[in-house]
Amino acid sequence: KNEVEQSPQNLTAQEGEFITINCSYSVGISALHWLQQHPGGGIVSLFMLSSGKKKHGRLIATINIQEKHSSLHITASHPRDSAVYICAASGGGADGLTFGKGTHLIIQP
Amino acid sequence: EAQVTQNPRYLITVTGKKLTVTCSQNMNHEYMSWYRQDPGLGLRQIYYSMNVEVTDKGDVPEGYKVSRKEKRNFPLILESPSPNQTSLYFCASSLSMAGGPILFIGELFFGEGSRLTVL
C-alpha cells in the first residue's frame, strides 16, 4: 500500500512570497494529483502529472519519479491562495487513490 | 456543464436509520469514488468503481455499501449509520484506465460534498 507524506502541515507566509509544498510517496505510481480546498468549500483539481513539470498561471507542479517526490510551487502568493492543498497518488497497485493529509496554507496581506 | 452532483448536501439523522447519498456525473467517466474527510485524518477512500458493476473497497469501507448499476450514478449507502460515520463526504469521478495491476486515474472532478451528522 502506498504511503503519502506531505510537508509542511501548516504554512503561513506573507503576500508575494514564493511557496513550496512537498509530497513524497513510497510506491511507484501512474499519476500524482494536486488538489485545492478553500475553507468551507469543495475540492478542485489543480494538476495531474506523471512526469516532469506543469504550469498553470502562478502555480507550478513538478514530479521526480526516481525520488518518488512531487512539489507544488506558488509564485507571487496572494491571500486568495489561502487553502488546504492535498496531494494524492494513484496507480501504486490497483488501490485507487491514497491521499496526503494536506497542507494548510495561509497567505497574509 | 461538466459536473458531479451529490445529494443531500446536509443531513442530520439518527443511529440505525438507513440512508443513501446519491452521486451522479455527466462526463461519461469510468472511475467514480467516495471519500470521507475528517479533521486530522484528511481524505480517506471508502469505495471506488472502475466501471459499471465493478466496485472495490478503499481504506475505510466498514459500514458502507455502494453499487454501480449505471455509469453515471454511484450511490453510497449507510445501512445502519452510527455516530462515528459523522463526517464530510465527497464523491469524485474521472477518466481511468486499468493496465494489469496499474490503475491510471485522470483529472478528478469532485462533488460539492455532503455533510452528514449521525446522532
Interface residues (C-beta under 8 A of the other chain):
Chain A: S30 A31 H33 L35 G42 I43 V44 S45 M48 I86 A88 S90 G91 G93 A94 D95 G96 L97 T98 F99 G100 K101 G102
Chain B: S33 Y35 G40 L41 G42 L43 R44 Q45 Y48 D56 G58 D59 F90 A92 A98 P101 I102 L103 F104 I105 G106 E107 L108 F109 F110 G111 E112 G113
